[in-house]
């Protein structure tokens, strides 16, 4: 398995949006692999082919030439695409999804992978931009980024090692292995809650009259309010239990600040702020 990928490797990429398109550009820039592309938008496929980002177009769902296939679709579309009888894979091919939720996808594809005789593993690149689509994809999106892998019960150690080696060669710096359930629990806090808070934050009436009053903190907190509502609403709904827990928690924490302000309780307010500072310092230290 250690030498599974070589200069004769053929990679399939399904969905040439921001993530899939960036992955194709990265693979083209860093390897000699052949890349086959598939997308529901014919214009995107034509552009990617003309750009030299993909070597050939798959129009009939036949990926039997490929050694590995990355699927960069929304979660429900990912499952539908892989389980579709018209989607063809060679025996023992490696199929990797790139969705932002893992339990929904992995639970369903565990059964499908056995029926189709494919090696499936879940993945979530921790990289993105506030822009979407192929036109905004870049070959440096994953440089020094983290990626989470969520193996299923049939995933072998050698497969994880081979996929990890490939991902490191593509520029990923940190690879985390975890369960689909733990992925969704943590990602509800580290990613999904941040998008919800940012979206809610910009709805203040004051947001219409802030020119000249903003600096770095405002830009940081509002950056991810600009998002793909179709994609994120699906991600949120498929991880609703974990996300609701995080929303309830932040509402509870905010209520403490509100109470301290109502009571003009400077002591409590200082304690709340210092506690937040201490937690942030501890978070920074844990990353180093």
C-alpha positions as CSV (number, residue, x, y, z in Angstrom):
1,X,0.0,0.0,0.0
2,X,2.9,2.4,0.7
3,X,3.6,2.6,-3.1
4,X,-0.1,2.6,-4.1
5,X,0.2,6.0,-5.8
6,X,2.9,6.6,-8.5
7,X,3.3,8.5,-11.7
8,X,0.8,6.2,-13.4
9,X,-1.9,7.0,-10.9
10,X,-5.3,8.1,-12.2
11,X,-7.4,10.4,-10.0
12,X,-11.1,11.1,-10.4
13,X,-12.6,14.3,-8.9
14,X,-16.4,14.6,-8.7
15,X,-17.6,18.1,-8.3
16,X,-15.2,20.9,-9.4
17,X,-16.3,23.6,-7.0
18,X,-14.1,25.4,-4.6
19,X,-12.9,22.3,-2.8
20,X,-12.9,19.9,-5.8
21,X,-11.5,22.5,-8.2
22,X,-8.7,23.4,-5.7
23,X,-7.9,19.8,-5.2
24,X,-7.6,19.2,-9.0
25,X,-5.3,22.3,-9.3
26,X,-3.2,21.1,-6.4
27,X,-2.8,17.6,-7.8
28,X,-1.9,19.0,-11.2
29,X,0.6,21.4,-9.7
30,X,2.3,18.8,-7.4
31,X,2.1,15.4,-9.2
32,X,2.1,13.8,-12.6
33,X,-1.2,12.0,-12.0
34,X,-3.9,11.9,-14.7
35,X,-7.0,13.7,-13.5
36,X,-10.5,12.8,-14.7
37,X,-13.2,15.4,-13.8
38,X,-16.9,15.1,-13.4
39,X,-19.4,18.0,-12.7
40,X,-23.0,18.6,-13.4
41,X,-22.1,21.9,-15.0
42,X,-20.7,21.3,-18.5
43,X,-19.3,24.8,-18.6
44,X,-17.2,24.1,-15.6
45,X,-15.9,20.9,-17.1
46,X,-15.0,22.6,-20.3
47,X,-13.2,25.4,-18.5
48,X,-11.3,23.0,-16.3
49,X,-10.2,21.0,-19.4
50,X,-9.2,24.1,-21.3
51,X,-7.3,25.3,-18.3
52,X,-5.4,22.0,-18.2
53,X,-6.6,21.3,-14.7
54,X,-8.2,18.0,-15.7
55,X,-6.9,15.7,-18.4
56,X,-10.3,14.2,-19.4
57,X,-14.0,14.6,-18.7
58,X,-16.2,11.8,-17.3
59,X,-19.7,12.2,-18.6
60,X,-21.2,8.8,-17.9
61,X,-20.1,8.1,-14.3
62,X,-17.5,5.5,-15.4
63,X,-14.5,5.8,-13.0
64,X,-13.1,2.4,-13.7
65,X,-9.9,3.9,-15.0
66,X,-9.2,5.6,-11.6
67,X,-7.1,4.4,-8.7
68,X,-8.7,6.9,-6.4
69,X,-11.8,9.1,-6.5
70,X,-12.5,12.3,-4.5
71,X,-16.1,13.3,-4.2
72,X,-16.6,17.0,-3.5
73,X,-20.4,17.2,-3.5
74,X,-22.9,18.1,-0.8
75,X,-23.5,15.3,1.7
76,X,-26.8,14.0,0.3
77,X,-25.6,14.3,-3.3
78,X,-22.4,12.4,-2.3
79,X,-24.3,9.4,-1.0
80,X,-26.7,9.5,-4.0
81,X,-23.8,9.7,-6.5
82,X,-21.8,6.8,-5.0
83,X,-24.7,4.5,-4.5
84,X,-26.1,5.2,-8.0
85,X,-25.9,1.9,-10.1
86,X,-24.7,4.0,-13.0
87,X,-21.6,5.2,-11.1
88,X,-19.0,2.6,-11.9
89,X,-15.8,1.9,-9.9
90,X,-13.0,-0.7,-10.3
91,X,-12.8,-3.3,-7.6
92,X,-10.9,-2.1,-4.5
93,X,-10.7,1.5,-5.7
94,X,-10.3,4.1,-2.9
95,X,-13.2,6.6,-2.7
96,X,-12.9,9.6,-0.5
97,X,-15.7,12.1,0.3
98,X,-14.9,15.7,1.2
99,X,-18.1,16.7,3.0
100,X,-18.3,18.9,6.1
101,X,-20.3,16.3,8.0
102,X,-19.2,12.8,8.4
103,X,-21.7,10.6,10.4
104,X,-24.5,10.9,7.8
105,X,-22.2,10.1,4.9
106,X,-20.1,7.4,6.6
107,X,-23.1,5.5,8.0
108,X,-24.7,5.2,4.6
109,X,-21.5,4.6,2.6
110,X,-20.3,1.9,4.9
111,X,-23.0,-0.4,3.5
112,X,-22.7,0.9,0.0
113,X,-18.9,0.3,-0.1
114,X,-19.4,-3.3,0.8
115,X,-21.9,-3.8,-2.0
116,X,-19.8,-2.0,-4.6
117,X,-16.5,-3.5,-3.4
118,X,-14.8,-0.2,-2.9
119,X,-12.5,1.1,-0.2
120,X,-14.2,4.2,1.3
121,X,-12.9,6.7,3.8
122,X,-14.3,10.0,4.9
123,X,-12.3,13.2,4.8
124,X,-12.8,16.8,5.7
125,X,-10.2,19.4,4.5
126,X,-10.1,22.2,7.0
127,X,-9.7,24.9,4.4
128,X,-12.0,27.3,2.6
129,X,-12.7,30.8,1.4
130,X,-15.7,33.1,1.6
131,X,-16.1,32.5,-2.1
132,X,-17.4,29.4,-3.8
133,X,-17.2,27.7,-7.2
134,X,-14.5,26.6,-9.6
135,X,-13.6,30.2,-10.6
136,X,-12.5,30.8,-7.0
137,X,-10.6,27.5,-6.6
138,X,-6.8,27.8,-6.1
139,X,-3.9,25.5,-6.1
140,X,-2.6,26.7,-2.7
141,X,-5.9,26.3,-0.7
142,X,-4.6,23.2,1.2
143,X,-1.0,24.3,1.7
144,X,-0.2,23.8,5.4
145,X,-3.9,23.1,6.2
146,X,-5.3,20.3,8.4
147,X,-7.5,17.5,7.2
148,X,-9.6,15.1,9.2
149,X,-10.0,11.4,8.2
150,X,-12.9,9.4,9.4
151,X,-12.3,5.7,8.7
152,X,-15.1,3.1,8.6
153,X,-14.9,-0.3,10.1
154,X,-13.5,-1.8,6.9
155,X,-10.7,0.8,6.5
156,X,-7.3,-0.8,6.9
157,X,-4.3,0.8,8.5
158,X,-2.3,0.5,5.3
159,X,-5.0,2.4,3.4
160,X,-4.9,5.2,6.0
161,X,-1.2,5.3,5.7
162,X,-1.2,5.5,1.9
163,X,-3.9,8.2,1.8
164,X,-2.1,10.2,4.5
165,X,1.1,10.1,2.5
166,X,-0.7,11.3,-0.6
167,X,-2.3,14.1,1.4
168,X,1.0,15.3,2.8
169,X,2.5,15.3,-0.6
170,X,-0.4,17.6,-1.6
171,X,0.6,20.1,1.1
172,X,-1.6,19.2,4.1
173,X,0.4,19.7,7.3
174,X,-1.7,18.0,9.9
175,X,-3.8,14.8,9.5
176,X,-6.3,13.9,12.3
177,X,-7.8,10.5,12.5
178,X,-11.1,10.3,14.4
179,X,-14.6,8.7,14.3
180,X,-17.4,10.3,12.2
181,X,-19.4,10.9,15.4
182,X,-16.5,12.8,17.1
183,X,-15.8,14.7,14.0
184,X,-19.4,16.0,13.9
185,X,-19.4,16.8,17.6
186,X,-16.3,18.9,17.5
187,X,-16.9,20.5,14.1
188,X,-20.2,21.8,15.4
189,X,-18.1,24.0,17.7
190,X,-15.0,24.8,15.6
191,X,-16.8,25.6,12.4
192,X,-20.6,25.5,12.3
193,X,-21.2,27.6,15.4
194,X,-18.8,30.2,14.1
195,X,-20.8,30.6,10.9
196,X,-24.1,30.8,12.8
197,X,-22.8,33.4,15.2
198,X,-21.3,35.5,12.3
199,X,-24.6,35.3,10.4
200,X,-26.6,36.4,13.5
201,X,-24.0,39.1,14.4
202,X,-24.4,41.0,11.1
203,X,-28.2,41.2,11.6
204,X,-27.8,44.0,14.1
205,X,-29.4,47.3,13.0
206,X,-26.1,48.9,13.7
207,X,-24.5,46.9,10.9
208,X,-26.0,49.4,8.4
209,X,-24.1,52.3,9.8
210,X,-20.6,51.1,10.8
211,X,-18.4,52.8,8.2
212,X,-15.3,54.3,9.9
213,X,-16.0,52.4,13.2
214,X,-14.6,49.0,12.3
215,X,-11.2,47.3,12.7
216,X,-9.8,43.8,12.9
217,X,-12.2,42.4,15.4
218,X,-15.2,43.4,13.3
219,X,-13.7,41.9,10.2
220,X,-12.8,38.7,12.0
221,X,-16.3,38.2,13.4
222,X,-18.2,39.0,10.2
223,X,-16.0,37.2,7.6
224,X,-17.9,33.9,7.5
225,X,-21.3,35.6,7.5
226,X,-20.9,35.5,3.7
227,X,-21.5,31.9,2.9
228,X,-23.2,29.4,0.6
229,X,-26.6,29.1,2.1
230,X,-27.5,26.0,0.2
231,X,-24.5,24.1,1.4
232,X,-24.4,25.3,5.0
233,X,-28.1,24.8,5.6
234,X,-27.6,21.2,4.6
235,X,-24.6,20.8,6.8
236,X,-26.3,22.4,9.8
237,X,-29.5,20.3,9.4
238,X,-27.5,17.0,9.1
239,X,-25.6,17.9,12.3
240,X,-28.5,19.6,14.1
241,X,-28.2,17.9,17.5
242,X,-24.6,18.8,18.0
243,X,-25.1,22.3,16.7
244,X,-28.1,23.0,18.9
245,X,-26.0,21.9,21.9
246,X,-23.3,24.5,21.0
247,X,-25.9,27.2,20.3
248,X,-27.6,26.6,23.7
249,X,-24.2,26.8,25.3
250,X,-23.2,30.1,23.8
251,X,-26.7,31.5,24.6
252,X,-26.1,30.5,28.2
253,X,-22.7,32.1,28.3
254,X,-23.9,35.3,26.8
255,X,-26.6,35.5,29.4
256,X,-24.0,35.7,32.2
257,X,-22.5,38.8,30.5
258,X,-25.9,40.3,30.1
259,X,-26.7,39.7,33.8
260,X,-23.5,41.3,34.9
261,X,-24.1,44.4,32.7
262,X,-27.7,44.7,34.0
263,X,-26.5,44.6,37.6
264,X,-23.5,46.8,36.8
265,X,-21.5,44.1,38.4
266,X,-17.9,45.0,37.4
267,X,-16.4,42.2,39.5
268,X,-18.4,39.5,37.7
269,X,-17.8,41.1,34.4
270,X,-14.0,41.1,35.0
271,X,-14.1,37.5,36.0
272,X,-16.1,36.5,32.9
273,X,-13.6,38.4,30.6
274,X,-10.6,37.0,32.4
275,X,-11.9,33.5,32.2
276,X,-12.3,33.9,28.5
277,X,-8.8,35.2,28.2
278,X,-7.4,32.3,30.2
279,X,-9.3,29.8,28.0
280,X,-8.0,31.4,24.8
281,X,-4.4,31.3,26.1
282,X,-4.9,27.6,26.9
283,X,-6.3,27.0,23.5
284,X,-3.3,28.7,21.9
285,X,-0.9,26.6,24.0
286,X,-2.6,23.4,23.0
287,X,-2.1,24.2,19.3
288,X,1.7,24.6,19.7
